[in-house]
Amino acid sequence: MSVTGLCQICESRTVVEQCDNCGTLACEQHYERRLGLCVDCAATTQPGRDRDGTDIHRFR
C-alpha cells in the first residue's frame, strides 16, 4: 500500500508507513519499523515471547 501526506503525529514530515495497530500515518521519526507500529502504539506494548520462542508484543 502506498501512503502519502503528512505524519499524523508531528504534522510536519512526510509519511513513510501506516501503523499496523491503529492505522496512524507516521513519518520515519514516529514509526517503529521493527514493530510495525507508530510510536504511540509502540509505547503501549509489553515485549515477551510466545510458547515457541517467537518475539511478541502485548498491548497493555
C-alpha positions, -999 to 999 in steps of 0.1 A, spaced: 0 0 0 13 34 -9 8 62 17 12 99 11 8 131 31 20 145 64 26 125 96 -5 125 118 17 127 149 40 157 141 21 171 111 53 183 95 72 154 80 63 131 50 45 98 58 66 67 53 43 40 69 9 33 84 7 18 119 -4 -19 118 -24 -14 150 -43 19 148 -38 30 112 -20 63 120 1 76 91 36 82 105 70 97 94 103 79 99 108 95 133 74 85 146 73 49 133 89 19 149 97 -2 118 108 -34 136 74 -34 154 53 -21 125 38 5 149 36 42 154 55 55 185 22 59 204 12 22 200 48 10 205 48 28 239 18 7 250 33 -27 243 50 -52 266 76 -73 250 75 -110 256 80 -144 239 54 -168 226 55 -205 236 76 -213 205 102 -186 214 89 -161 189 91 -124 200 57 -109 206 43 -77 219 12 -75 241 -8 -43 244 -14 -31 279 
